[in-house]
Amino acid sequence: MFPELTGFLFPNDVHIHWSLMIVLYPYITGLVAGAFLVSSLYHVFGRDEFKPLGRFALATALCFLAVAGLPLLNHLGHPERAINIVVTPNFTSAMAGFGILYASYFIILLFEVWFVFRVDIIETAARSRGFKRRLFSILALGVYDVSPQSQAVDKRITRILAAIGIPMACLLHGYVGFLFGAVKANPWWSTPLMPVIFLFSAMVSGIALLIVLYQIAMKLKGMAIDRYAIAAMSRWLWLFMIMSLTLELLEIMMLAYERAEEWEVIGHLLTHQLSFSFISLQMIGGGLVPLILLGIVVLMDRYMDDRIRNTLSMVASLLLLLQVLSMRWNVVIGGQMFSKSMRGFREAYVPGMFEKEGILAAALILFIPFVLLVIFERVLPTFRHLERGDDPA
Amino acid sequence: MDPESPLIHTKHVFRAAILLLAVIGSLLLGRSLFVPDTWGEFGWYRGAAVAEHRARPVRHLGDESCAMCHDAEFAEHAAGVHAAVRCELCHGPLVLHANLEDGEKIADMPVRRSRELCELCHRKLDARPASFPQIDVREHLTEQGADLTPDACFDCHDPHSPY
């Protein structure tokens, strides 16, 4: 059936072609970029407060990156043709960057994970028998050197890889923002701020995800939640969320103050079609509330009981995860709800539960990285260095 | 390797580097296998695709071919306001109906009798020229006292030459 239309729409403005899957793709790559940053804060910049999380953050980044392409594949009518953009990229299109950025970042991340977990791989190989032993010997590339000298080499290389990884993560996610920012026909997308907004919200979602996952992991393992790690992550999260919210608001304030012809349609979009997902979720529930909660965590840190700090940061993180998801929704879907004529709207898009690109498909795709993470944790425990009390690579 | 050499503890790094080279090599090899031979011959597409498209069998033959058997419908259609709407748009491609070699009928011609088909052009849209006939289907059917059935349009309108 046709959607309800109001005002002056061109016939090709009627359908939402970039569906829930295209909302999910930048969301997942954002989680990767944010999680990677936390691991790099330890591995490159030596922030010791992130030591408990350095390995876990890296594993999280890898598990989410492994599924980042899935929403795109599900969105395509012919997923088997997806390889074409990778093998014959046409550089007059920004999308050509995908294969190169994604593959290079994936390779860097894989190698960093290998250097960080190399000693664990060797130890597992030594402990196991039969197939598992053979598998882990292959994973160790047949070298069983765990001497302090070799671990020092691992550490140096991890540092280099993580340092290369930071600009790569920024490029991968910045490019996603660039894709939207470079659509000059759409005033809701076309702004040079877009890649920057995407980057900062990526950091927010990634750090928020780690705060949530770390606390759950510690509860499940019966280990103590490190107060310094939570306090430090809350500080970074507060900083990034302030930057992210400021940029998001700046973009709208510029549009509102300039009152150019596009404001007619964008102002209406934000206060009507997107009123719930923009005002209630992105700005108030997911913006203002966590701003206050994290403000309390950061400013009153020294007076705070651990349980209150954990709870406040957990609630703020969950709200921020929702905030970033709604921000992606408002950008991707919001940008397709008005006409390029700037004089008409289509009705709000509600994805179906069981559609090919519907809610169930999205939930399943979003669930896979958590399964991968559980498997990773089984194979290579990410918190083992805490139990041993040694210094991870 | 000399046990005193400082490189003795970097053996795994060399293995990893070899693995990296192998990965890059296999990516390049994979690319050379995936990229078709005639890629880029004329532009950003497979050169052979031009000849392949040219060799594809014809499926649509245009209104004049329909007139070979259905001259009455053809004349009525050509004189009406739908003259610019091709026969095969509402009916199927001719290849489903007639043998293209000798023009013999091979099967009944499919026809799309759906309200949605009419709505593609006649649904009220502010962006269409005001002079173009367009309706709000529900409003129109209520005015005419008709039901919202899938082929409601055809109860009153003859698509060959509608008024």
Boltz contact constraints between the chains, C-beta under 6 A:
constraints:
  - contact:
      token1: [A, 8]
      token2: [B, 126]
      max_distance: 6.0
  - contact:
      token1: [A, 8]
      token2: [B, 127]
      max_distance: 6.0
  - contact:
      token1: [A, 9]
      token2: [B, 127]
      max_distance: 6.0
  - contact:
      token1: [A, 10]
      token2: [B, 127]
      max_distance: 6.0
  - contact:
      token1: [A, 87]
      token2: [B, 31]
      max_distance: 6.0
  - contact:
      token1: [A, 87]
      token2: [B, 34]
      max_distance: 6.0
  - contact:
      token1: [A, 87]
      token2: [B, 35]
      max_distance: 6.0
  - contact:
      token1: [A, 88]
      token2: [B, 35]
      max_distance: 6.0
  - contact:
      token1: [A, 90]
      token2: [B, 44]
      max_distance: 6.0
  - contact:
      token1: [A, 141]
      token2: [B, 15]
      max_distance: 6.0
  - contact:
      token1: [A, 143]
      token2: [B, 11]
      max_distance: 6.0
  - contact:
      token1: [A, 143]
      token2: [B, 12]
      max_distance: 6.0
  - contact:
      token1: [A, 143]
      token2: [B, 15]
      max_distance: 6.0
  - contact:
      token1: [A, 145]
      token2: [B, 9]
      max_distance: 6.0
  - contact:
      token1: [A, 147]
      token2: [B, 9]
      max_distance: 6.0
  - contact:
      token1: [A, 149]
      token2: [B, 9]
      max_distance: 6.0
  - contact:
      token1: [A, 150]
      token2: [B, 9]
      max_distance: 6.0
  - contact:
      token1: [A, 153]
      token2: [B, 9]
      max_distance: 6.0
  - contact:
      token1: [A, 153]
      token2: [B, 10]
      max_distance: 6.0
